[in-house]
Amino acid sequence: MTRKAEVKSSLPPIDINHVIKIISDFIKTRVEESKRSGIVVGLSGGIDSTVVVSLCVKALGSDRVHGVFFPSSTTPPSDYKDVEQLCKSLNISLTVVDIQKLIDVFSSTIKTPEDSRLMEWANLKPRLRQTVWYYYANKLNCLICGGGNKSEIMIGYFTKYGDAAVDLLPLGDIYKTQIYQLGRALKIPEKILNKAPSAGLWKDQTDEEEIGITYVELDQILYGLERFQTDEEIVNKLNVPLSQVKKVKSLIYRSEHKRRGPIIFKMGIRTPTIDWRIPLVEPGEY
């Protein structure tokens, strides 16, 4: 797999200690309120899942955090070594399930050979992973903690009902390039910090190549859009082509359906998910 230097953030620095504390508190609170025993984290050997599992251990202790690793034929062997070493260093359990066997059965069942570069096959892998992931979460009475970050969530760079099908997203409001700041503070291994981000959906796949923009540029554009800057302001400030800004805006618009649940046709006075929403914290007596 292609390697490259650690992604450097050009966004304003975050208060690392404060962010680590409030995310750890968030994880602990959600688990306690759900009356679950702990957390199951899907590990890939990449920066996002490594930071997430480290935060979970900080919040709950190693005995309440369980790692799972779901390789397939396109998973680099080095990823397993990185995951194994990480779990040993954090003193957490690790379950490994080869989902290629499930993919092969699926392929045989529908009488269609696997082609990892086709979207229907690329999306199948994270959906199969989630099925197994939830099996272990139910078995262990745990919540599932995902590693999705703000950059990828905003442009829809995830699989609907796949890697997005989780109970918690502790990094969901943190830009990709800022996660490296957390990784440094949490003493993430240099090998993982320097690894090219990849979903491992096909051989030699990298996220930035697939998205068509670097995370540094993406985060800068998203940061500007979040602060209601115009296209022209972003172009002038970042010295990026207008086409890149329009591309990011298009990705955001076209992926909105992935950030929402199924759209409900409104008929009643108070409709589920629209105007009948229950707070996360139990209110007590009604």
Secondary structure, DSSP 4 states (H G I P E B T S, - for coil): --B-PPPPP-SPPP-HHHHHHHHHHHHHHHHHHHT-SEEEEE--SSHHHHHHHHHHHHHH-GGGEEEEE---TTS-HHHHHHHHHHHHHHT-EEEE--THHHHHHHHHHHT----TTSHHHHHHHHHHHHHHHHHHHHHHTEEEE----HHHHHHT-S-TTTTT--SB-TTTTS-HHHHHHHHHHTT--HHHHTBPP---SSTT--HHHHHTS-HHHHHHHHHHHHTT--HHHHHHHHT--HHHHHHHHHHHHHTGGGGS-PPPPP-SSS-BTTTB---SS-----
